[in-house]
């Protein structure tokens, strides 16, 4: 087979190459984009806030390869598996690009027999989804993951994950948000008491997961039509999934005659109550909503699940604010590491993933609206000359500055005009110009020009580094 | 064809899946590795030094997708093209993982019609090479690239690239090194005067490139045997490629009766002389060697090329120090952007790529030898309790600390033993413990323990944040 495939692929490649000559396309692959210097400045600002939070919570950092053995990803994502990018079989192992950072993390734990770690991981993941780039949905995108692995007392690490989401979203000032919380055990208990057969739990869960995008009627008809659920069971689910609230709702459901009879639901609701207690101590219950419609698509969750959504800035008076999109999600996955361990040893885990692309879009739009000029370099000084034939002197001076740790540039011209050199500083935001001229060289000084004020001072050459440091210390 | 391929691939996948069940392998793909917290600490240390240098030279930063359209990479790498990773054809565009950061950079410039930029890019690249992981050769590895694009006066940006390599290698204290420099025009001129036909320039250049790994005799027999070069031409090349030196050698070759007759060689040698003049002003000629055996494998270079190699630490008396491997390389590629521009408009570029994996290996070995303990978190304080039933108080206190920007942890236990909490600080290097107890709560204080000295002081709760900041300000 391999030979046949190779032959056919070769024939195809030849055809492809021929086509290529006729219409060469200058673009990035579908669903991906470049980050230019401006976008990078915004991206790094967001990363700084996120990393600061992860470090504040004592996390270590790890990294894993961008691809995994195909079999490592198999059977972890349920219906989403079709979105995985595979690599071409070029001989050797079958590989796939990572779909998230959670499965590689679980593989890492099992492989290194780690039973206890708190780590973050910021890296790109890949999904062959239909991109909607204006809304921040890409095929290549960053995830910023924080996870706590280990056997601990219930809900303490879970509460910390929610605290982290709350800190990051507050810190980035993205506007109002709500963190929806649910528990897979409550969902499964609910499915059981509604009469969903065990074998349909996961697929019905996938249907419920669509409720943030499509109305209940559509989800119901998928359950009944495509997935063969009885209309009564669907309607019963429909009653539960419109419920959301706080501690009051948890307590109401704990008294619910049907749900309270189900062991899983009871466990989930008990832990949910404990979680709310811890969140109260953290002072963040105001932004938390226990929401029975939250399901999360991925197969591997086993307990608490959550998702943070940004809310519309100015809702109409009296109406509930609309959600404008999910920016973080996560939950507990106690079984995933065990799937990799040869002896099935489990390592309980809970974690959160911050989806940075939508956050970028918002930060970008805001900066554009504010017409704030972002500097894309940190250069402190341009080494310039007022006369010709001073390239050697410029090179000598800039070399001294670099060696002293000063961020410095020159124009790559033998005899640049002073005006062009000053204009370059205006354009790029360089605050100082160190000007060498024949007179200055004779006097052992450098003329330092402050771009903003056009002030010029002669500085002795041996004091120049110190003078530049002082004058740019706030940069 | 596509249908047939799909069918065959499907059959194959089924077979593959069956095999998978029998022997599940827990590993990262061949030639790749995870970075645990310790390795990440080392990696980030190296990145910090490299990024600081790039910023000191006024570079902006960009990022591009990890894969490109397959045709973007086609015809750019010569004989190395066979090492490119392709993605599986899952419908839609044909994609390949990037092989370096230079071709994506050129694509980015052409696509955005940028004629003038100085940027760095630090990212992973992919090569289906034979891995030699103990020597730092991987299939997935980082490149740290700095490039200057634009029409400038000769050799000024080129000299800056070499200065950057010199700064980074000095800064990282990797031991003695030499930066070999040559020029593709000198090589091509040399090939011409040695009687190599034009059509064989690139392939003979690839042979010369192997001289750092295999002896001349082997390279010669490849030229004559495999590549059909006349033995006379090969021997003539052999005489040139053993030459290396400084300004003296450049001037000798400028007077070489044959080479000086060749226009390309004359241009290359003239620019090489200018380059050495600028490097003298930068004070770095001591580490630079003009070396006629340096060829660089990639097709796209058009002018200056260079490669930095680390030297054996303690060479035998009187012997030349042995090279222990290349850690940086680069050169001028004035034609690459034009290959992407629909109208063939050229943007001259020169750049350097720091290969970080070998540097990691060296830093890792050195740290291991020094038995230095590296902290993998930045946690300033552990919030602990001496008695039972104080989880709520711990959660309240740590929440206050987090909100004040203090890096703090707790153990995720309801009633942890004090000894275990102190041990955790010893193990992870946390310098302070904030202990809440019933008496302290009554008195409105927190007991702050300094782990290193075992000293304990009572601090008023409202002064705790300030006290922690002062005591960890050197961290």
Boltz contact constraints between the chains, C-beta under 6 A:
constraints:
  - contact:
      token1: [A, 1]
      token2: [B, 8]
      max_distance: 6.0
  - contact:
      token1: [A, 1]
      token2: [B, 12]
      max_distance: 6.0
  - contact:
      token1: [A, 4]
      token2: [B, 8]
      max_distance: 6.0
  - contact:
      token1: [A, 5]
      token2: [B, 8]
      max_distance: 6.0
  - contact:
      token1: [A, 8]
      token2: [B, 1]
      max_distance: 6.0
  - contact:
      token1: [A, 8]
      token2: [B, 4]
      max_distance: 6.0
  - contact:
      token1: [A, 8]
      token2: [B, 5]
      max_distance: 6.0
  - contact:
      token1: [A, 12]
      token2: [B, 1]
      max_distance: 6.0
  - contact:
      token1: [A, 20]
      token2: [B, 71]
      max_distance: 6.0
  - contact:
      token1: [A, 26]
      token2: [B, 111]
      max_distance: 6.0
  - contact:
      token1: [A, 26]
      token2: [B, 340]
      max_distance: 6.0
  - contact:
      token1: [A, 28]
      token2: [B, 65]
      max_distance: 6.0
  - contact:
      token1: [A, 29]
      token2: [B, 67]
      max_distance: 6.0
  - contact:
      token1: [A, 29]
      token2: [B, 69]
      max_distance: 6.0
  - contact:
      token1: [A, 29]
      token2: [B, 93]
      max_distance: 6.0
  - contact:
      token1: [A, 29]
      token2: [B, 95]
      max_distance: 6.0
  - contact:
      token1: [A, 30]
      token2: [B, 93]
      max_distance: 6.0
  - contact:
      token1: [A, 32]
      token2: [B, 65]
      max_distance: 6.0
  - contact:
      token1: [A, 34]
      token2: [B, 64]
      max_distance: 6.0
  - contact:
      token1: [A, 34]
      token2: [B, 108]
      max_distance: 6.0
  - contact:
      token1: [A, 35]
      token2: [B, 63]
      max_distance: 6.0
  - contact:
      token1: [A, 36]
      token2: [B, 62]
      max_distance: 6.0
  - contact:
      token1: [A, 37]
      token2: [B, 60]
      max_distance: 6.0
  - contact:
      token1: [A, 40]
      token2: [B, 61]
      max_distance: 6.0
  - contact:
      token1: [A, 55]
      token2: [B, 378]
      max_distance: 6.0
  - contact:
      token1: [A, 55]
      token2: [B, 407]
      max_distance: 6.0
  - contact:
      token1: [A, 56]
      token2: [B, 402]
      max_distance: 6.0
  - contact:
      token1: [A, 56]
      token2: [B, 407]
      max_distance: 6.0
  - contact:
      token1: [A, 58]
      token2: [B, 377]
      max_distance: 6.0
  - contact:
      token1: [A, 58]
      token2: [B, 379]
      max_distance: 6.0
  - contact:
      token1: [A, 58]
      token2: [B, 409]
      max_distance: 6.0
  - contact:
      token1: [A, 60]
      token2: [B, 37]
      max_distance: 6.0
  - contact:
      token1: [A, 60]
      token2: [B, 376]
      max_distance: 6.0
  - contact:
      token1: [A, 60]
      token2: [B, 377]
      max_distance: 6.0
  - contact:
      token1: [A, 61]
      token2: [B, 40]
      max_distance: 6.0
  - contact:
      token1: [A, 62]
      token2: [B, 36]
      max_distance: 6.0
  - contact:
      token1: [A, 63]
      token2: [B, 35]
      max_distance: 6.0
  - contact:
      token1: [A, 64]
      token2: [B, 34]
      max_distance: 6.0
  - contact:
      token1: [A, 65]
      token2: [B, 28]
      max_distance: 6.0
  - contact:
      token1: [A, 65]
      token2: [B, 32]
      max_distance: 6.0
  - contact:
      token1: [A, 65]
      token2: [B, 140]
      max_distance: 6.0
  - contact:
      token1: [A, 67]
      token2: [B, 29]
      max_distance: 6.0
  - contact:
      token1: [A, 69]
      token2: [B, 29]
      max_distance: 6.0
  - contact:
      token1: [A, 71]
      token2: [B, 20]
      max_distance: 6.0
  - contact:
      token1: [A, 86]
      token2: [B, 88]
      max_distance: 6.0
  - contact:
      token1: [A, 87]
      token2: [B, 87]
      max_distance: 6.0
  - contact:
      token1: [A, 88]
      token2: [B, 86]
      max_distance: 6.0
  - contact:
      token1: [A, 88]
      token2: [B, 88]
      max_distance: 6.0
  - contact:
      token1: [A, 93]
      token2: [B, 29]
      max_distance: 6.0
  - contact:
      token1: [A, 93]
      token2: [B, 30]
      max_distance: 6.0
  - contact:
      token1: [A, 95]
      token2: [B, 29]
      max_distance: 6.0
  - contact:
      token1: [A, 108]
      token2: [B, 34]
      max_distance: 6.0
  - contact:
      token1: [A, 111]
      token2: [B, 26]
      max_distance: 6.0
  - contact:
      token1: [A, 140]
      token2: [B, 65]
      max_distance: 6.0
  - contact:
      token1: [A, 152]
      token2: [B, 412]
      max_distance: 6.0
  - contact:
      token1: [A, 153]
      token2: [B, 413]
      max_distance: 6.0
  - contact:
      token1: [A, 153]
      token2: [B, 414]
      max_distance: 6.0
  - contact:
      token1: [A, 156]
      token2: [B, 412]
      max_distance: 6.0
  - contact:
      token1: [A, 157]
      token2: [B, 412]
      max_distance: 6.0
  - contact:
      token1: [A, 281]
      token2: [B, 392]
      max_distance: 6.0
  - contact:
      token1: [A, 281]
      token2: [B, 395]
      max_distance: 6.0
  - contact:
      token1: [A, 281]
      token2: [B, 396]
      max_distance: 6.0
  - contact:
      token1: [A, 282]
      token2: [B, 399]
      max_distance: 6.0
  - contact:
      token1: [A, 340]
      token2: [B, 26]
      max_distance: 6.0
  - contact:
      token1: [A, 376]
      token2: [B, 60]
      max_distance: 6.0
  - contact:
      token1: [A, 377]
      token2: [B, 58]
      max_distance: 6.0
  - contact:
      token1: [A, 377]
      token2: [B, 60]
      max_distance: 6.0
  - contact:
      token1: [A, 378]
      token2: [B, 55]
      max_distance: 6.0
  - contact:
      token1: [A, 379]
      token2: [B, 58]
      max_distance: 6.0
  - contact:
      token1: [A, 392]
      token2: [B, 281]
      max_distance: 6.0
  - contact:
      token1: [A, 395]
      token2: [B, 281]
      max_distance: 6.0
  - contact:
      token1: [A, 396]
      token2: [B, 281]
      max_distance: 6.0
  - contact:
      token1: [A, 399]
      token2: [B, 282]
      max_distance: 6.0
  - contact:
      token1: [A, 402]
      token2: [B, 56]
      max_distance: 6.0
  - contact:
      token1: [A, 407]
      token2: [B, 55]
      max_distance: 6.0
  - contact:
      token1: [A, 407]
      token2: [B, 56]
      max_distance: 6.0
  - contact:
      token1: [A, 409]
      token2: [B, 58]
      max_distance: 6.0
  - contact:
      token1: [A, 412]
      token2: [B, 152]
      max_distance: 6.0
  - contact:
      token1: [A, 412]
      token2: [B, 156]
      max_distance: 6.0
  - contact:
      token1: [A, 412]
      token2: [B, 157]
      max_distance: 6.0
  - contact:
      token1: [A, 413]
      token2: [B, 153]
      max_distance: 6.0
  - contact:
      token1: [A, 414]
      token2: [B, 153]
      max_distance: 6.0
